[in-house]
């Protein structure tokens, strides 16, 4: 197959459940498979891995794993699969767990070094420990590093944080971000957590009842007025931004994005030039026809009205706006839209009441 990226097409029945997907996914970065429990996320992942017998097509960056003339068994597919449970060898130290797969890969085929894996997952100080002495988050980091050391062409992760408590989830998140930013291979990440998806995903596939109901870059999907399930109440946009200034007097920092800038509360550790990810919820943006300076909201941005749609609740509307080329959403009462005579094409002022650092 001639195109890069991941091609995955499966149309098959598993008892009463039907999986019917046709996907062309990015060949790098983190793609989230998102949806309610039972929607088919794990079934799709298992079909991709060859763990589930299914007719279809599977190709990763021009390497055909499954099609009309080929159907490689799972052990011949160059992938790594990280499950909810870590399944570390309890009688082996962290280092020996990591070396288990690494030493079985010929030296000339190793794409990820031992030092890289331990650095990305923060394991250097844990190498001599036994699994029983590790926290849940540490065990999962070891499992991920062990998977990477097989030098896979695809990393599959099936709800890797679901067995962890909230503190452990927060501990492991920066390491997953480091993998997303450093790995040259695609990652497919199954989750039903909107918070995990908002923080980690570059691309998102929304599933329901075995079918894809929406897919695309995270920012594009979340900025749609037709909000997919799971994001209705927390409808809003995700922004990639860069810290450009700190105001120590007022404990604020300025984050620049393509289309303007926003001020947010200074958080310890944020540095000038640092890239961050922000979330701005639709309910936290009000609109004005002219710039209002005699009020408490400090983040005021000019924007063009792009689209107006009926919202999930009666009497409310979702307004899509563009600050430059960056989309935002504003949830207003339909009465307010009518009273202000807001229409597509108009320039208005966004009053952003709250900005959240995604962490």
C-alpha positions, 0 to 999 in steps of 0.5 A: 500500500502506497500511502504513509500513515495508518490504514485500518478497515474492518467490517465484521461481526462478533456475535451481536456486536458489529465493527464497521470502520474505515480509518486513515490515521496520522503516521506519527503523534498520538491518536485517541480512540474515544467513546463510551464503554462497549463502543468498540475501542478495544475491539478495534485495537485488538483487530489492528494487533491481530489479537482478534480474528477479523477480515479487513485491511491493516497497513502502517506507514506503507508496511502491509500487515493485513489485506487480500494477500497477507494476514500476519499473525500477531507475533509477526506484526511489529507493534507493542501493546500496553494493557491496563494491567502491567504484567511485569515479571515479579522475579526480575528487577526493573532493569531486567524487565526492560532488557527482556524484550530489548536483548531479543531485538538484533542490534541493527534493528533497535530504533529506541535505545535503552537510555532513551526509554529510561529517560523518557519514562523517568526510570533511571533511579528505579532500575534496581528495584523489584516490581513489588517496590514500585507504585502503580504509576511506576509499574505502568511506566516500566511496562511502557518502556519495556514495550518501546524497547522492542522497537515497534512500528506502532504503539497501542495503549488500551486505557493504560491509566484506568487502574491508577489512582488520581495521583498516579495518573497525574504523575505519569501524564508528563511522561506520556506527553514526552513520548508523544513529542519524541517518538517517531512512531504512531501511538493509538491510545484508547480512553473514555476520559475527556481529560486524558484526551484533551491533554494528550491527543493530537488526533481523535477518533470518536466511536459509538456502537462499533462505528466512527462518528467523528474523526480529525485533529483534536482542535478541529473536532473540539471546535465543532458546533456539533459537539460529540458525546462526552464533550457536551457539558465541557464543550470548548477548545484546546489551544497550543500556546507559548509562554511569552511573559510573566507578570510577577506583580499580579501572578499572571503569565501571558500565553501567545497562540496563533490569533492572539494571546491570553493571560492566565494564573502563573503556575510554578515551573512555567518558563518563558518560551515553554509550550503549553496546552490550554482549554477554554470552555464555551460557557466561559466566553461571552460576546459583546458587539463592541469592546467593553473595558469597564468590567472585570474580564481581562481577556478581550479578543476580537473575533469573527462569527463563523457559525451559529448552531442550536445547542444540546439544551433548549434555549441555548446556541453554540457560536463558533468564532475565529480569532485569526484562524484559531476557532473558539466556541461560545455558549449563549442563550438563543435570546442573547444571540437574537438580542445582540443580532449576532450573525455569521461574518460579524466582528465581535469581542470575545470576553474570556472569563477563564482559561485553564492549563491542561494538566 
